[in-house]
Amino acid sequence: MLHNSALIVFAKHPTPGRVKTRLTPPLTPEEATELYRCMLLDTLAKVRSLLQVQRFLFFQDEPAAFPYFQGIASDFVLLPQQGGDLGARMAGAFREVLSRGHQRVVIVGTDAPDLPVDYLHQAFRALAEESVDVVFGPSCDGGYYLLGLKALPDSLFGGIAWSTGTVLAESLARAGAAGLRVRLLPEWHDVDTPADLQRTGLVQAGNCAPLTREFVQRLRFPGRQRHSFPRCPL
């Protein structure tokens, strides 16, 4: 991996009713929260496998968030997200990390826990090329699971209809209008809806999301009781 590289994880404190709400129902808020916690822990473990990369975690600020993330991610630089919508918060995170001297910065969320780690390597390799300004990792729902930058374009984040199926298309249009040279990574899947929980790869042996895999397998167990939901193995 490259020197002067940084990877940002955007995360929330796992609070029932505030995470994975599109999965409720069929999941209870408590089940959705446990699933989110598994996805978060799998994502952090994957990021830790990258060498010579400074790790950042930007969390949505609330009283319980900082002590929680200190407990599970003390090896990350922990900072609160700043700004209004998702675009403003991502722009703020990129601005902060780039200002610290990092030349290649990648941001991911926690919605793609089984994303192959090689896709992260591909993103950093692409950013090392002179002919690439921006790297997008397209998600199957029309958004993106990863964004990589070497500088902060003013026009890339404003006016996007976040959390819709047009996020990637709008972002690519803005990048093109700004003259930015784009590299696209392979498409991957988010876990946002009940249908996403049925994807075979999510429970495939040997994927890079062992906690999520085990939790989803427990959710699929036909005899489980609603009042006794499975918990994240950690």
N, C-alpha and C positions, 0 to 999 in steps of 0.2 A: 504494500500500500504506500501511498505517497505522503511525503512530509508536507506540512502546512495544510493538511486536509482536516475537515471537521464534519461531523455528522450530528444533526439535530433530531431529537425525537420530540414530537408534540404529544402531550398526554394530559389526561384529566385524573383527578382523584376518583377512585372507584366508589361512587356514591349511588345507591339505589335511586332510580328515577332521573338520573342525570347522565347515565352512560347506556349506550346500546338500546335506546328507547324504541327504535323501530323493530326490535325483536320482542316487544311486549304489547300484546300477546304474540305468540303462544307462550313465551317464557314469562315467568314472574319477574318483577324488578330485581329481586335478589338473585335469581338465576342469571339474568342478563349482566348483573354486576360481577358475579363470579366469573362468567365467561370473559368479560372485559379484562378482569385482573389476570387471567391466564394469557390473554392476547398481549397484554402489556409486558408481562414477565418474559414471554417468549421473544418479544421484540427486543427487549433490553439484552437478553442473552445473545441474540444474533449480533447486535451492534458491538457487544464486548469481544466478539471473535475477530473483529477488524483490527489489524495492527497499525501502529503509527497514525492513528486517527484520534483527534481530540473529540471527546463525547460530551454533548450538551443535552440536557432535558429541559424543555420549556413547558411549564405546567400552567393550567388555568388556575388563577390565584383564588384561593379560599382558605379559611383558617387551618383546616386539617391538611392541606396539600403539602406544604413544605416539610413538616416533620415526617409525613408518610414517605415522601420521595427520598428524604435523607436516610430513611430506614432501608429502602430497597435499591437505591441508586446513588450511594455516596461516592462512587467512582465516576459519576457524571458531574459536570458543572450544572448546577441547578439554578434556573432563573424563571421568574414569572413571565407569562405572556402579557404583552402590552398592546392595546389597541382595541378597536371595535369589532369588525367582522373578521372572518378567518384570513382574508387577504391582508388586512392591516396588521394582524398579529404575526403572520408569516414574514411580511416585509420587515417588521421590527426585529424579529429573530435573526433574519439574514443580516440586517444592518449591524446588529450587535456583534455577531460572530465575525463578520468581515472586518469590522473595526478593530478586532483583536489580532489582525494580521493573517488570518487564514485565507488562503488563495483559492481553495476549492471547497465548497460547502454544499452538503446534501441534507435535505430534510425529508423525514418520513413520519407517518403517524403510526397508529397501532392497529389499523383495520386490516392489515394483510400479514397476519402472524406467520404464515407458512411461505412467505416470499423467499425464494432461494437467495442465499447470501451472495451468490455469484452476481446477482443483479446489482447489488451494492458495489461490488468490485467494478462491474461494467460502468457504472455511473462515474466513479472516480477516474477510471481510465479515459473515459470520453472527455471529462473536464480537463484532462491533461493535454488534450489535443488543441493545437492552435486554431483549428477550424471549427471548434464547438464553443458556443457561448452558454447554451442552456441545455439541460437534460431533463426530459420528462419520462416518467414511468407510467404509461397509460393503464388505467383500470377498466375492467369490463363494463362498468356502469357509466362510462363517459367522463369520469374524473381522472385524477392521477394519484398514484400511490407514492410517488417520489418526485422531487424537484431538485435539480442541482444547478448551482450558479457560481460564476467567478466574480461577478459584480452585481450590483443591485439596480436593475432597470426600473426607472420611475413608473413606467406604464404597465408593468406586468400584472399587478395585483388589484388595481382599482376597477370598480364597475363590473366585476365578475359575479354572475349569479351562482354563488357558492351552494354546494349540496344539491346540485341539479345535474342532469345528464349532459349539459353543454359546457361544463367547466373546462375540459381539455380543449375542445374546439375553440372556445372563446380565448383561452390562454395562448393557443397556437396562433390565432389571428393577431393577437396583440404582439406576440413575439415577432411575427413576420412583418407587421407594420413598423416595428422598431428596428428592423434590419438585423435581428438576432439570429444566429445560426444554431439550429436545433438538432439535437440527437434524440431519437426515441428508443427507449428500451423495449424489451418484449412486454406484451400485455400480461397483466395478472389480475387476481380476484380480490376484492374486498369482502369482509364479512359484515354485512349491514342488515340483511333481511332474513326472514325464516328460510327462504329458498337457498340462501347462501350456506346455511348449516347443512344442507343435503349434498353439497359438493363432495365428490368422492375423495379428492385430493386432501381435503381437510382432515380426514381420518386415515390417510394412507401411512402405513408403517414407514418410518425413516424420514418423514418430512421434518422440516426444521422448526416445528411448533409442537413439541411433545406435550406441554401442559394443555394447550388448546385441544390437541388431538384427543387426549385422555378425557377431558371434560366433555367434549362433544360426543364421544362414544358413550359416556354415562347418560347424557341427555337423551340419546337415542334408545336407551334400554327400555323396552316396552313395558316392563313391570314397575317402573319407578313411581313413587308416590309424590304428588305435587307438594305435600307439606314437608317432604324430606329431600330437598334438592341437593344435587351433588355440589361439592366444593372444589375449588381449584386445589390441585395436589400440593401446592406450596402455601 
